[in-house]
Every structure is written in structure tokens, then in C-alpha cells.
Amino acid sequence: MSKKPLILGIESSCDETAASLITENDKGIPVVLSNIISSQVDVHKEFGGVVPELAARSHMEKIDQIVKKAIDDSGRKIDEIDAVASTAGPGLIVCLSVGLSFGKALAASLNKPFIAVNHLEGHALSPKLNSSLNYPYLLLLISGGHSQFLNVQGLGKYKRLGTTIDDALGEAFDKTAKLLGIEFPGGPQIEIMANKGDPNKFHLPKPIIGKGGCNLSFAGLKTAVLKIAKKIQTDKEKFDLAASFQKTVEEILYKKTKIAFNQFEEQNNLREKKFVVAGGVAANKKIRSMLINLCKEENYQNIFPPVELCGDNAAMIAMVGLEKFKIKKFNNLDHPAIPRWPLDEKASFLKGAGVKF
């Protein structure tokens, strides 16, 4: 029996220091042997957001022990590793550089291949960690830094159908939470507050809902929340605003996802219609439920990574590493950190008030 590849993944693009080892079974299905994530919530809480220099310092302090724990927990030995995969972008360059440098040094010391991974590709392939997923599929990536629809045609083959022209959805959740007095990171708490409120209490805008295809915009929604938040005085009103925000986001995603479905079908000759939702906001239960119901309406198979793999983690980085290892797609040790690294390199840059559709 041939030895199955053992891949170490390292992630440090923002404020999680993470390491993971994965392999695959005899059927070629990925097996996560360890997945260690060290959060920096306490480091950044008092600042209400991630401070890049503090994040990078925390990565440097922890990365050695996090990688060691991932190896120990996997039950394997360091010299059994076949390749090292590190996030090279996109992200905060001072943070990326920590994991990238560590991964390069380890690969060099072991004399093993090094693989530079696009963080977004990690999210795109994360459902492969718990499902037998074949190409093509439509991906909705919703996280703190990214919100986009992508036609995933194969490893390294991505066509963007739509993106946010301003704020990412996770950013809008976190900023709304901050306006409601919730400590960073408050995005996940919005859903909990929303369960206590009236979703019809406040009428909030749905920017570019009737134009721009499946492109998204959340800045106007966030501004509307800001204006209302300044006036509210009771906890009940806070719950109502959270519920109204949650409902508005669901309505935006419902409409824009239907448009993305149509575009996806026009671009592919489909036997199966598959829809993958990944990124930190994919853990939001109400958004999940709405999208699952939409998939039933439109005859799509819905696929979500496990909740614990929705946010930033190293298992998804190792997953990309595994796929690239099998086709011997390796990188040189001088591969740079890339702060802005779109999956679809040909897609136009859509940001700012001057965007026209």
C-alpha cells in the first residue's frame, strides 16, 4: 500500500495563529489529523478591531508551539511530513509574513516541498474536508474581509460573478455589533440578539438590490444602522435593530444568490447544481437556513463546511496543499506575501463610490 501524503498547513493571515495536519484515506478522502487554532480576541478586544502590529507579534510568540501541538496531536512525527503549505495572501502583510516565513524555514529544514496558498482558495476548497465535492460549483464566500460569488471550475480555475463594492458582510456584522455596544468580535452575537427582537421594526436599505447583477453593497446598510443606533435607548430597541439588520442581510443574499444561480447556469453545462457557502459568516444559522431553503426552491445541492471550519483555520490551507501536492504544483522559497490576491486575477477591481455597472 502506497504511503498517503501528509501535509502541514499554516495560517496567519489575520488574527488566528493556526496549524493543521491532513492526509487522505484509501478512497482519496481527506482526513484531518489535527487542527489547532489560537485566537487573539483578548489581544484586540480593547481596540475594537485587529491591530496588525499586535497580531503579528502574537503570531511570532505562538507559531512555534501551535505547529508543534498540531504535529503532536496528529500522532505523526515531523519527519513524516511530505509538504508544508502556508497562507501567502491575501491578508495583513505583517501577519502573513510570520506564517509564510515559518513554513518556508520548516520546509527547507525538512528538505520537503513548499506550497504557497491563497487564503481564499482555502475557503473555496474547505467543503472538500467533509464532502465528496466535484467541480464545477458555485461558491458564496462570506467572511470578515471578503464577500463574493465565484464559479469554481477546478483547482486554480475561478471566475468571479459578483463581489462587494465596499464592505465585506462579516465587516458589516462586526461594525453593527460595535454600534450596538457589543465587544469585538461581535458579529456572531448579532444573530443571538436578533432572536430577541422584531425583524420588522426598522426598515433598512438594501443597496444596489435591483442593479449590478450579483454584486453586493453593505456600506449604506451600515450607515443606516449607525443613524438609528444613535437614537435608540432601550435593550428592546437594540434587539429590534439587530433583528432588522439580520433580516435585511438575508433578503439581500436571497435576491443576489438567485441572480448568481442564473449566471452560474449560463456559464456551465451542468449535470448537478451545487452551491457551496464558506467563510466565517457561513456559520450564521439564519443565513444557512435561508440559503438551504433557496437551494430547495432552485434544485441546488447545498454544501457547507463544518461550523468549526467556516472561520480562518489551517485545515483548509492544508487541503489546498494536498490538492497541489498531488499534481506537484510547488513554490520556490522566495515566494512573497501578497496582501491583495484575488482568486480571479482577470476580474475588475470594484471598490469605491465611483463604481458603475
Secondary structure by P-SEA (a helix, b strand, c coil): ccccbbbbbbbccccccccccccccccccccccbbbbbbccccccccccccaaaaaaaaaacaaaaaaaaaaaaccccccccbbbbbcccccaaaaaaaaaaaaaaaaaacbbbbbbcaaaaaaaccccccccccbbbbbccccccccccccccccbbbbccccccccaaaaaaaaaaaaccccccccaaaaaaaaccccccccccccccccccccccaaaaaaaaaaaaccccaaaaaaaaaaaaaaaaaaaaaaaaaaaaaaaaaccccbbbbbbbccccccaaaaaaaaaaaaaacccccccccccccccaaaaaaaaaaaaaacccccccbbbbccccccccccccccccccc
